[in-house]
Amino acid sequence: MFASVFPDPQIFIPGQGEPTLRWGVIGPGWIADMFVGAMRRHTAQRVVAVSSRALDRAEAFAGRHGIDRAYASAEELVGDPGVDVVYIAATQNEHRSLALQAIAAGKHVLVEKPIAMTAADAREVLDAGRAAGVFVMEAMWSRYQPKASVIRQLVADGALGEIRHVTADHGQWFPPEHRLFRADLGGGALFDLGIYPVQLDSMVLGAPDEVTAIGAMTDTGVDAHATVVLAHGAAQSTLWTSMIARTPTRGLIAGSEASLELEGPFHIPADMVLSGNPFMGEQHVWHDPTGVGLMDALCWEATALARYVGEGRHESPLHTHAETASIIATLEEALRQIRDA
Ligand SMILES: NC(=O)c1ccc[n+]([C@@H]2O[C@H](COP(=O)([O-])OP(=O)(O)OC[C@H]3O[C@@H](n4cnc5c(N)ncnc54)[C@H](OP(=O)(O)O)[C@@H]3O)[C@@H](O)[C@H]2O)c1
């Protein structure tokens, strides 16, 4: 069946001819700190500006990361001619409007996930980027990690046979005062955490034919947890997410020839186990060879983006605009069913 070898991963090694872009950051919160730290440690990219709704927060962030310019508004940041690409790390309710603002100013854009809260809004942003001739990408960092390239090749090469099941979970526990409990900030488990299992499923099986979801809403009006079953012809996927329970965040891709277990957390660097007939000892373990772990793996999407911009692309070939909007459509339908139940 398969040899003991995994395909070589595609690794977005910095300094391979990609331009050193000048980045501006909007929304100096938790993920922005992680992303900029990872970029500084592991890429050839330069962050030159940051904006917050409060100048002191922008200045504090700039101080922590050695950034030249701090602004008190997104308008000022997108108007900075020394910024090539804008990273939008604000809360989800702001993604669409900030992305449109950056695109209108002629900037390339990396928008934190989810790119928008509806498929129509996602398409509006992506189409605006295409019309303006700039590069627009959702920051679905898992797609650019070495592990994802190995999964894609195993699936494409038929090493797993016919894929019949995908399962994945992503649950974290958050206190009631967290932004995820706030409907006005675009909170809820599905769009923030459930997007990871759904994008894994989409990478392996494409868009579903049918979406069935159950879950529960919080008294603040957002989804607390959800189980989503997706039909893809003869294949079925079970994906679940929670913001009220910690889950192992594992994935499994099961095919007629072999299964691939993604150890937790499946969306960031962690081992994978390829099993043929485990009763016959046919098991192979894949380790990330780069040594770049945890949140530092955010670096790969930054180098990938710079490479794509250098190539004159307008969308990521590993997460196209059409697929980005389709994933949002799946989440939207799941949330609709849970809300309407
Ligand atoms: N890739 C990942 O692994 C990952 C992990 C966590 C989060 N995320 C995504 O990153 C985004 C930010 O999450 P986070 O955890 O970093 O949140 P956070 O720490 O609360 O930071 C969000 C930032 O958004 C800005 N903001 C702009 N408009 C806002 C508004 N109306 N209300 C509140 N804040 C507003 C705030 O900056 P100012 O107030 O200074 O303007 C704040 O610093 C979310 O879309 C989330 O899904 C991604």
The ligand as an SDF file (V2000), in Angstrom:
LIG
                    3D

 48 52  0  0  0  0  0  0  0  0999 V2000
   -5.3540   32.7930   14.0630 N   0  0  0  0  0  0  0  0  0  0  0  0
   -5.6080   32.5270   15.3170 C   0  0  0  0  0  0  0  0  0  0  0  0
   -5.1430   31.5490   15.8890 O   0  0  0  0  0  0  0  0  0  0  0  0
   -6.4790   33.4400   16.1020 C   0  0  0  0  0  0  0  0  0  0  0  0
   -6.4590   33.3830   17.4850 C   0  0  0  0  0  0  0  0  0  0  0  0
   -7.2290   34.2970   18.1960 C   0  0  0  0  0  0  0  0  0  0  0  0
   -8.0090   35.2000   17.5170 C   0  0  0  0  0  0  0  0  0  0  0  0
   -8.0240   35.2040   16.1540 N   0  0  0  0  0  0  0  0  0  0  0  0
   -8.8790   36.1700   15.4430 C   0  0  0  0  0  0  0  0  0  0  0  0
   -8.3030   37.4460   15.6170 O   0  0  0  0  0  0  0  0  0  0  0  0
   -9.2930   38.4270   15.8340 C   0  0  0  0  0  0  0  0  0  0  0  0
   -8.9860   39.1480   17.1360 C   0  0  0  0  0  0  0  0  0  0  0  0
   -9.0130   38.2390   18.1930 O   0  0  0  0  0  0  0  0  0  0  0  0
   -8.1950   38.5000   19.5510 P   0  0  0  0  0  0  0  0  0  0  0  0
   -8.3430   37.2740   20.3520 O   0  0  0  0  0  0  0  0  0  0  0  0
   -6.8410   39.0150   19.2430 O   0  0  0  0  0  0  0  0  0  0  0  0
   -9.0910   39.6540   20.1940 O   0  0  0  0  0  0  0  0  0  0  0  0
   -8.6550   40.8240   21.1660 P   0  0  0  0  0  0  0  0  0  0  0  0
   -7.4540   40.4660   21.9580 O   0  0  0  0  0  0  0  0  0  0  0  0
   -9.8840   41.2440   21.8610 O   0  0  0  0  0  0  0  0  0  0  0  0
   -8.2150   41.9560   20.1520 O   0  0  0  0  0  0  0  0  0  0  0  0
   -9.1080   42.4850   19.2250 C   0  0  0  0  0  0  0  0  0  0  0  0
   -8.6910   43.8860   18.8330 C   0  0  0  0  0  0  0  0  0  0  0  0
   -9.7210   44.3980   17.9910 O   0  0  0  0  0  0  0  0  0  0  0  0
   -9.7120   45.8120   18.0890 C   0  0  0  0  0  0  0  0  0  0  0  0
  -11.0790   46.2840   17.8660 N   0  0  0  0  0  0  0  0  0  0  0  0
  -11.4880   47.0010   16.8060 C   0  0  0  0  0  0  0  0  0  0  0  0
  -12.7880   47.2420   16.8840 N   0  0  0  0  0  0  0  0  0  0  0  0
  -13.2360   46.6800   18.0060 C   0  0  0  0  0  0  0  0  0  0  0  0
  -14.4880   46.6340   18.6280 C   0  0  0  0  0  0  0  0  0  0  0  0
  -15.5870   47.1920   18.0800 N   0  0  0  0  0  0  0  0  0  0  0  0
  -14.5550   45.9960   19.8170 N   0  0  0  0  0  0  0  0  0  0  0  0
  -13.4880   45.4140   20.3860 C   0  0  0  0  0  0  0  0  0  0  0  0
  -12.2490   45.4200   19.8080 N   0  0  0  0  0  0  0  0  0  0  0  0
  -12.1440   46.0560   18.6330 C   0  0  0  0  0  0  0  0  0  0  0  0
   -9.1840   46.1210   19.4720 C   0  0  0  0  0  0  0  0  0  0  0  0
   -8.1530   47.0360   19.2880 O   0  0  0  0  0  0  0  0  0  0  0  0
   -8.2920   48.5560   19.7970 P   0  0  0  0  0  0  0  0  0  0  0  0
   -9.3890   48.5740   20.8330 O   0  0  0  0  0  0  0  0  0  0  0  0
   -6.9530   48.8270   20.3560 O   0  0  0  0  0  0  0  0  0  0  0  0
   -8.6150   49.3150   18.5740 O   0  0  0  0  0  0  0  0  0  0  0  0
   -8.6020   44.8180   19.9980 C   0  0  0  0  0  0  0  0  0  0  0  0
   -7.2530   44.9500   20.3480 O   0  0  0  0  0  0  0  0  0  0  0  0
  -10.6250   37.6920   15.8100 C   0  0  0  0  0  0  0  0  0  0  0  0
  -11.2020   37.8610   14.5500 O   0  0  0  0  0  0  0  0  0  0  0  0
  -10.2640   36.2460   16.0310 C   0  0  0  0  0  0  0  0  0  0  0  0
  -11.1280   35.3450   15.3560 O   0  0  0  0  0  0  0  0  0  0  0  0
   -7.2680   34.3620   15.4440 C   0  0  0  0  0  0  0  0  0  0  0  0
  1  2  1  0
  2  3  2  0
  2  4  1  0
  4  5  1  0
  4 48  2  0
  5  6  2  0
  6  7  1  0
  7  8  2  0
  8  9  1  0
  8 48  1  0
  9 10  1  0
  9 46  1  0
 10 11  1  0
 11 12  1  0
 11 44  1  0
 12 13  1  0
 13 14  1  0
 14 15  2  0
 14 16  1  0
 14 17  1  0
 17 18  1  0
 18 19  2  0
 18 20  1  0
 18 21  1  0
 21 22  1  0
 22 23  1  0
 23 24  1  0
 23 42  1  0
 24 25  1  0
 25 26  1  0
 25 36  1  0
 26 27  1  0
 26 35  1  0
 27 28  2  0
 28 29  1  0
 29 30  1  0
 29 35  2  0
 30 31  1  0
 30 32  2  0
 32 33  1  0
 33 34  2  0
 34 35  1  0
 36 37  1  0
 36 42  1  0
 37 38  1  0
 38 39  2  0
 38 40  1  0
 38 41  1  0
 42 43  1  0
 44 45  1  0
 44 46  1  0
 46 47  1  0
M  CHG  2   8   1  16  -1
M  END
$$$$
